[in-house]
Amino acid sequence: MKTTPQNARPPLVVAVVATDQWAGRAELRGISAAARDRGWTLETIDLVNSGSDYAPYRGLLGRADGVIARLYDSLANGTLASLGVPIVGIDAGRVAASGRRTALPPGIWARVMCNQDEVADAAAAELLATGRKHFVFVPMLRRYPWTGTRGKAFLDRIREAGCSAWCYEPVTDWAWVKERENLARWLAGIPRPFGIFAGNDLLAKFALDSCRTAGLSVPHDAAIVGADDDETFCLTASPTLTSVRLDFEGAGRLAVDALASLLGKSKPPRPKLFRYGILGVKRRDSTRTIGKDVDLRLAAGLDFIAAHAHDPMVGVRDVAAAMGMGRRQADRIFAAAGTTIRRRIEETRLASAKTMLRGGADTVARIASACGFSSSNYFIRIFRSRFGVTPACFRSGAR
């Protein structure tokens, strides 16, 4: 734990969050834990109660040494910028109605943003593993930077795999009822079976409802993947929704690290960008195709890899045994889904390694061991061959 001199006041940091959202609550947990480790005093302004009216908190904000604020609206009116202290914005981006990206909110000293490529990669891998050849992306009805970036990356991955891909174009800005009918008609024209990546779990639930309206069976006709792993949506849907797990707590910890590097500076530097990643994919019934032995066995293999890839002793034969068959038959099933058992194990380990490199201070050797690589040298070689940089360089670029 970092400490302050005995006669010095610990830094007072204010976190501006929205606790009605899963992401906001998870980020607050990360902020709170990291601030406690540093010996800071943390106060919270909840946008659920205050909106963007900071008048009741004027005294608190006037004493703050730094601010961590989530979302564009919490920063847009300039009140926080007028404090003249370091401000770290989490997911603080927006675009105008024209589709053009707007300027950053005032006063931002550093930004913590999601690595949308990682989200798209995970969603594409999950859906491609079902063996389908046709895929769609369902974006937010309103234009936010993340939904366009996430969708483009997903569609690119699908097309690189030699499959067909489409993006739904919303007709309205926010009329969910009308869009449900429009999306249902549009999905009915997609060749079956197909996969859907919805920009987040709310959209995944929306897409599921539209599939039901169109008479499409999930997951047989359409497999669905969302993002955020918000159990409010994922577990109350029928079937339950598979989701990419974003590392929101890691985003909170990263915001504290960013603010720590800025405290005490007399003037704001050029805003630096920090990126947080994912924790993997939580597989549920919306991507489990039941009724074909091959699909059931593939799902069993994927689940086994997700649960055991961190064990360096796990290999192809173990996955085949979990699928209830021999190695050659298991290899054929994975090949039909566009991958191999060995490659899937490696991808799972690398995804975990990237998250650990981005979010913590563990050594490369410890990360290699924790993620299931037999040695740090092998880990470095595989990582560099896949991503073009060493793990150490990746960590430096992610911060």
SVG drawing of the C-alpha trace seen along z (x, -y; Angstrom):
<svg xmlns="http://www.w3.org/2000/svg" viewBox="-44 -27 57 69">
<polyline fill="none" stroke="black" stroke-width="0.4" points="0.0,0.0 1.3,-3.4 1.4,-5.9 1.6,-9.6 3.9,-11.5 2.7,-11.4 1.8,-15.0 0.3,-15.1 -3.4,-14.8 -4.1,-11.8 -5.4,-12.9 -9.2,-13.4 -10.6,-11.9 -14.2,-12.2 -15.7,-9.5 -18.7,-10.5 -20.6,-7.3 -24.0,-6.0 -24.9,-3.1 -28.1,-2.3 -25.8,-0.7 -23.9,2.6 -20.8,1.0 -20.9,-1.9 -21.3,0.3 -18.4,2.6 -16.1,-0.4 -16.9,-1.9 -15.7,1.4 -12.5,1.2 -12.0,-2.5 -12.7,-1.9 -10.3,1.0 -7.5,-0.8 -8.0,-4.0 -8.0,-2.1 -4.7,-0.4 -3.1,-3.9 -4.4,-5.3 -6.6,-7.9 -9.9,-9.3 -12.7,-8.5 -16.0,-10.3 -18.8,-9.4 -21.3,-11.5 -24.0,-9.2 -25.5,-10.5 -28.7,-8.6 -29.5,-11.1 -27.7,-14.2 -27.9,-14.1 -25.4,-16.7 -26.3,-19.2 -23.2,-19.5 -24.4,-22.5 -25.1,-20.4 -21.5,-19.0 -19.7,-22.3 -17.9,-22.2 -16.8,-18.6 -15.6,-19.3 -13.7,-22.4 -11.6,-20.2 -10.9,-17.5 -7.4,-16.7 -8.7,-14.8 -11.8,-13.5 -12.7,-10.2 -15.9,-10.6 -17.9,-8.1 -19.7,-8.9 -19.8,-12.0 -22.9,-13.6 -21.2,-13.8 -18.4,-16.0 -20.2,-17.9 -21.4,-21.0 -17.8,-22.0 -18.4,-22.2 -15.8,-19.6 -13.3,-21.2 -13.6,-24.5 -12.1,-22.9 -8.6,-22.9 -7.7,-19.5 -6.8,-16.3 -9.9,-14.6 -9.9,-11.1 -12.9,-10.2 -14.1,-6.6 -15.8,-5.9 -16.2,-9.6 -17.1,-9.8 -20.0,-10.7 -20.9,-11.6 -23.2,-14.2 -26.5,-13.4 -24.7,-13.9 -22.5,-10.9 -19.4,-13.0 -17.3,-12.5 -17.6,-15.5 -14.7,-17.0 -13.7,-15.6 -15.6,-17.0 -13.7,-19.9 -11.0,-19.3 -10.1,-15.7 -6.5,-14.9 -6.7,-11.2 -9.3,-8.8 -9.9,-5.2 -11.7,-3.5 -12.7,0.0 -10.5,2.0 -13.3,2.6 -11.1,4.9 -10.9,7.4 -14.6,7.3 -15.2,7.9 -12.6,10.7 -14.2,12.6 -17.7,12.3 -16.6,13.4 -14.7,16.4 -17.7,17.5 -20.1,17.3 -17.7,18.7 -17.2,21.7 -20.9,22.6 -20.0,23.4 -22.3,20.8 -21.4,18.9 -23.7,15.8 -23.6,13.1 -25.1,9.8 -24.2,6.9 -27.0,5.0 -25.8,1.5 -27.3,-1.0 -30.1,-3.0 -28.4,-6.2 -24.9,-6.8 -22.2,-6.3 -18.5,-5.9 -18.2,-2.5 -21.1,-0.9 -19.7,-1.8 -16.1,-0.8 -17.2,2.5 -19.4,3.3 -16.9,2.6 -14.2,4.7 -16.7,7.6 -17.7,7.4 -14.1,7.3 -13.3,10.4 -16.2,12.3 -15.3,11.4 -11.6,12.3 -12.9,15.8 -14.6,16.0 -18.1,15.6 -20.9,13.2 -21.7,10.3 -24.3,7.5 -25.0,4.6 -28.5,3.6 -29.3,-0.1 -31.7,-1.5 -34.7,-3.5 -35.3,-5.6 -33.1,-7.1 -34.9,-5.6 -38.2,-4.0 -37.6,-0.5 -41.1,0.8 -41.0,-0.3 -37.4,0.9 -38.4,4.4 -40.7,4.8 -38.2,3.4 -35.4,5.6 -37.7,8.7 -38.5,8.2 -34.8,7.6 -33.6,10.7 -36.2,12.9 -34.3,12.2 -30.9,13.4 -29.9,16.9 -30.3,19.5 -28.7,20.4 -26.9,17.2 -25.2,15.5 -26.0,12.2 -23.6,10.0 -25.5,7.3 -23.5,4.3 -24.4,4.9 -26.7,7.1 -29.7,4.8 -29.4,5.0 -29.0,8.8 -32.3,9.0 -33.8,6.6 -32.5,8.9 -33.9,12.0 -37.3,10.4 -37.1,9.5 -36.2,13.1 -39.2,14.3 -41.4,11.8 -39.9,13.1 -40.6,16.7 -36.9,17.5 -35.7,20.1 -32.8,19.2 -30.2,20.7 -31.2,23.0 -32.0,20.3 -30.0,17.5 -27.3,17.7 -26.9,14.5 -23.9,12.9 -24.1,9.7 -21.5,7.7 -21.1,6.6 -22.3,9.8 -25.1,7.8 -27.0,10.6 -30.1,8.4 -30.5,9.0 -28.6,12.2 -30.2,14.4 -33.8,13.1 -33.9,13.8 -35.2,17.1 -32.9,18.6 -30.3,17.1 -27.8,14.9 -24.1,15.5 -22.1,12.4 -18.6,11.0 -17.4,10.1 -15.9,6.6 -13.4,5.8 -15.2,2.9 -13.5,3.3 -10.2,3.2 -11.3,0.0 -11.8,-1.5 -8.4,-0.4 -6.9,-1.7 -8.5,-5.1 -7.0,-5.3 -3.5,-4.4 -4.0,-7.1 -5.0,-9.7 -2.1,-8.8 0.3,-9.7 -1.4,-13.1 -1.8,-14.3 0.3,-17.2 0.8,-18.4 0.3,-22.1 -1.2,-22.0 -2.9,-19.3 -0.8,-17.3 -2.0,-16.2 -4.8,-13.7 -3.5,-10.2 -5.5,-7.2 -5.7,-4.0 -7.5,-0.9 -9.2,1.8 -10.1,5.2 -12.2,8.3 -12.4,11.2 -13.5,13.7 -17.0,15.0 -19.7,16.3 -21.4,18.9 -25.1,19.5 -28.0,21.0 -28.2,18.5 -25.2,20.0 -25.7,23.6 -27.2,25.4 -29.1,28.4 -30.4,31.1 -27.2,31.9 -24.6,34.2 -21.8,32.3 -22.9,29.0 -23.4,30.5 -19.9,31.9 -18.3,28.8 -20.0,26.8 -18.6,29.3 -15.1,28.8 -15.4,25.0 -16.7,25.0 -13.8,27.3 -11.2,25.0 -12.7,21.9 -12.6,23.5 -9.2,25.3 -7.0,23.4 -5.0,21.9 -3.7,25.4 -0.5,25.9 -1.0,29.7 -4.3,29.4 -4.0,30.4 -5.9,31.7 -6.5,35.1 -8.1,33.7 -10.5,31.6 -11.4,34.6 -12.1,36.6 -14.4,33.9 -16.2,34.1 -16.6,37.9 -14.6,38.9 -11.2,39.5 -8.7,36.9 -9.2,37.2 -13.0,36.9 -12.7,33.9 -10.2,32.3 -12.7,32.7 -15.5,31.1 -13.3,28.0 -12.1,27.9 -15.7,27.7 -16.1,24.7 -13.2,23.0 -10.5,23.5 -8.5,26.2 -8.4,27.4 -4.8,26.3 -5.5,22.8 -8.6,22.3 -6.6,23.2 -3.9,20.8 -6.3,18.0 -8.0,18.4 -4.6,18.2 -3.5,15.2 -6.8,13.4 -6.3,13.9 -2.6,12.8 -3.6,9.5 -6.1,8.7 -3.5,9.3 -0.8,7.3 -3.2,4.4 -4.6,4.4 -1.9,5.3 1.8,5.2 2.6,9.0 5.8,10.0 5.7,11.6 6.8,14.9 3.9,14.9 1.4,14.0 2.7,16.8 2.3,19.3 -1.1,18.1 -2.4,18.3 -1.2,21.8 1.9,21.3 4.7,23.9 7.4,21.3 7.8,17.5 10.1,17.9 7.4,19.9 4.8,17.3 6.9,14.4 7.5,16.2 3.8,17.0 2.7,13.6 5.1,11.8 4.2,14.1 0.5,13.4 0.5,9.7 3.8,8.4 5.1,7.1 6.5,8.7 4.3,8.8 6.4,6.1 5.9,3.8 2.2,4.5 1.9,3.6 3.8,0.3 1.5,-0.6 -1.6,0.3 -0.8,-2.2"/>
</svg>
